Structure formats: C-alpha cells, structure tokens
Amino acid sequence: MQLKNGTFCPLIKKDCVGLQCAWFTRVQGTDMNTGNQVDEYQCAIAWMPMLLIENSGQQRQTGAAVESFRNEMVKANENSQQLLLKTAKIAYPSIDSNQPKLIEDEKHEISKFNQIRYAVSAYKNNLNTHPFYEEFRKERARQRAGRLSGSISGMKLIEHVHKYSIRGNDYVLGLKKIIEQNALQDFDKANLLVKKSGSI
C-alpha cells in the first residue's frame, strides 16, 4: 500500500493553504534517498527530513574529500622526505638514516659553534690561510683578474677544496650537488658589501 501525504496543517489546525502560506516552499535538486530529481512546492516543515538527509550526505562527502586530501598531503610529504634523503645520500654516501657509521682507528677534530656565522667565518678563514687551499686561492685570484669578462665561478673554485674532507673528490661532488640543486650559481655575480666591524 502506498502512503500519501495529507493536507492537514497542525500549525493552523486546518488544510494547507498552499501559496498563501509563507512556508510553502519550492525545492529543486536530487533526492538523496531515491536519486530522483525534485522540483515541487511543499511545506518547509515537510521538507526538513529530506533536507537533513541531504545535509548529512553532503557532510559525509566533505569529510571524505578532506580525508583524501590529507592522505595525499601525507603521501607528498613522505615523498619529499625520501627525495631529501636520497639527495643527502648522493652528496654524502656514508649517510645511513638507520645506523650511523663510525670510522675506526681515525681521529677527527670537530669544531662547535654557537652561531652559524661563526662557522662560516672559520671556514672562510681556513680557505684564506691554510696551505692546503693555496691552489684554491690562486684560482680565485685568476678569476678575479679576469672578472671584467665574466663572473667568478664557484663550481670551478670548489675543485680545489678536496683536501677539506677525508672524502676528497666525493666531498667536492657533494658540494656541486648542493650548488646545482639550490641554484647557487645565481650568486656568482653577486658583489658583497664592505665588511663592517664585528661582521664576517
């Protein structure tokens, strides 16, 4: 037996007056229960069950979209971390994210700095004074002498810092990777400001 809606309105205690009532509302859309298209007038109170179901369905779809977006972001973040790890391993093949490797029978002197600018200053001083980097300084002087015809090339200069690390040429290759991947060649043409007191 098919049930049909009655016309009695409990608010005015008589049959529905139709368009004379401000709550007699037209609704267009899709019925979430049947999937059928809806385009008809009815009392706003009578529409409420279907509209609540519609609202619930929309919330579920929004929740599913947000969850999908979150999963994609987590996946993208994991991929980025893996890419960074691979990049680090290319530059520094001895890196093992799970098990640090120790070099036995070797002693290393490691300097610790409270601020990165002090580390940079020490590195710069090392390059400018240590006999290991004499070829570095000669190459820099040659490039400076011919700078009118071009900029100083960091990629060429780092060929002469292989003695800075026990990794030798692998250290140089690691520096090249960092320069290329971060487009640091763009700074080859930079002119530094005159050094102020207390700066590096």
N, C-alpha and C positions, 0 to 999 in steps of 0.2 A: 504494500500500500504506500503510495506516495503522499507525503505530508505537504501541505500548502500553508504558507504564512497567512495568518489572519489579518484583518484590517483594524482591529480594535486597538486604540491607543490608551495605555494605562495612565498616561500623563493628563490627558484631558477627559478621560473616562467616556470616550465615545469613539466612533470610527475615525480613522485617519482623514485629515482634511487635505492631504496632498500638498500641492504647491502653495497653499495658503499658510503652511507651517514653515517657519524659518529653518527647521531642522530637516526638512525634506531635501535631500542632497543627491546630486548626481555623482556617480563614481565610475571612472574608466580605468581599465587595467586588466591584469590577469589574475584569475582566481588561483591561489597557491594550492588549493586542495584538488581542483579538477584540471587546472591548466587552461580552462576556457576563458575567452575574452569576456570582460564585463563592461557594459555601458548602459546603465539604467539608473533611475531615481529610486530612492528608498529613504526611510528614516535614518538619520545619522546614528541613533542608538542601535538600530538594527544592523547597521554596517559594522559596528565595533568588533564583534567576534572575528569577522573575516580580516579586518584591518589589523587586529592584534596578531593574527596568524601571519599576515604579510610582513608586519614589522619584525616578528620573531625570525622569519625566514631571511629577511634582509640582514639582520644582525648575525645570523649564522654564516651567511656568505661573506660579510665583512670580516668576521673572526677568522674564517678560512683564508681569506686574502692576506690578512695581517700575518697569520702563521706561515703562509707560503713565502711572504716577503722576508720574514725573519729567517726562515730556513735558507733562503737564497743569500742573505747577508752573512749568515754564519759560514756558509759554504765559501763565499767570496773571501771572507776574512781568513779562513783556513788556507785557501789557495794562495792568498797574499803572503801569509806566513811561510808556506812551503817555498814560494818563489824567493823570499828573502833568505831563507835558509840555504837554498840551492846557490844563490848568488854569493853568500858568505863562504860556502864550501868551495866555490870556484876560485874566489880570491884567496881563501885560506884553507887549503885541502886538509890540514891537520885537524880542523874543527870536527868534533863529534858531539852532537847535541845530547846524546845519552850518556856517554862515558868519556870524561876528559882524559886526554892522553898526556902522560908525563914522560919527559925525556930524561933517562937515567944517565948518570955519570957526566952530567953537564951542569955548570953553574951559570946563572944569569943574574945580572944586576938590574933590578927594576925600580924606576923612579916613580914616586907617587906625588901627585899634585892636587891641591885643594880646588884649583880652578883650571878650566881648560886653556885659558890664555897663557897660563904659566907653562903648561905642557908644550904649547905651540912655540912659546919664546925659547924654551930649552931646545926644541927640535931645530928651530931656526939657528940658534947659536951653535949647535952641533954641526949643522951643514956649513956654516960660515967659518968654522975654526978647525975642525978635526981633519987631520991629514988624509983620512980615508976618502974624503969628499973633495980632494983637490981637483980631480977631473970634472966634477960637478961645477965647481967654481970657475974653471977655465971655460967650460961650455957656456955657462951663464954670461961670462964676460964677452965671449964671441957673439952671442945673441944680442947682448946689449949694444955692442959696437955696430951691429948691422940692423938695429931696430927700426931705422927710418924706412927700410924696405920690407918690414914685416914685424909681427909681434913675437914676443918671447914664447917659446913652445914648452909648456910643462911636460908634454909627452916625451919630448927629446931630453929634457933635463933629468927625468926620473930614471933614464937609462944608466945614470951614474950614481945611483943611491943603493945599488945592490948590496953594498957592504954594511948597510944599516942593520940588516937582519941576517940571521943564520940561514934563512930560507933563500937568500941570494936572489937569483933571477925570478923565482916564484914570488918573492916579495914585490918585485917590480911589476910582474904581471898582475898581481892583486891590486896595486895602485892604478894601473892602467884601466882595469875593470871599473874601479870606483870612479875614476875621472870620466870614462865614457858613459857609464850608466847615469851619472848625475850631471852630465853636460858641463863639466867644469872647464872645458876648453873655452867656454864663453868668457872666462875671466882672464884669458891670456893677454888681452888688450887693455886690461884694467890698469889704471895709474893710482897707486896708493898715496894717501895724504902724507904730509910730512909728519914724522913721528913726534908726538908730544911727550913731555916728561911723564914718566910713570906708565907709559903705554908700551905695547910691543910693536 
